[in-house]
Amino acid sequence: MPLDRDTAVRMLVSGRSSLLGYIYSIVRDWQMADDVFQELSILLLRKCDAIRDAAAFGSWVRSAARLEAMNILRKRSRRPTPLGDAIQNLLDAAWDASDAETPDQLDSLRACMKELTERARHILHLRYSEDIKGEALAEVLRQPPNTVYVALSRIHKRLAACIERRAEEQRRAETSGQSPFGREDAR
């Protein structure tokens, strides 16, 4: 069943940042990348019924973005991307592989975040949501910078170990046909 318009728009908006990065890799200009994204949005609204399902969305939208980027480069008499077709195809393959992994990894990250202490979540919030770095983060936390760096390192290691553990559990469950995370995370 083709992708409905609301789902297509939600998927496009939720993947805006990574798609802009992809477009930028082709046009090498942020304003032009934004223009391509706008044109792509219009195209998606007109042709979303051509996308067979949510699983095909990523490759369809990147292919359309690539074509639209090349069209805009031609219209604006800009030299095409220095990336050759072979490299661009490799990039596309990497994006496809990344699309396949991302939802499970994000689910695992969310679950692993819940396992952290309140203080650890607070440190991560300040660092990544508030974008407070280095000395400024140490000042906010009223801790020596080295203490904050060590805490962040330990938090990252805990999250990485948790995500890896969940991935392993999921691989085992897939081979046995059971849900790896119980009812809460079952799809």
Secondary structure, 3 states (H helix, E strand, C coil): CCCCHHHHHHHHHHCHHHHHHHHHHHHCCHHHHHHHHHHHHHHHHHHHHHCCCHHHHHHHHHHHHHHHHHHHHHHCCCCCCCCCHHHHHHHHHHHHHHHHHHHHHHHHHHHHHHHCCHHHHHHHHHHHHCCCCHHHHHHHHCCCHHHHHHHHHHHHHHHHHHHHHHHHHHHHHHHHCCCCCHHHHCC
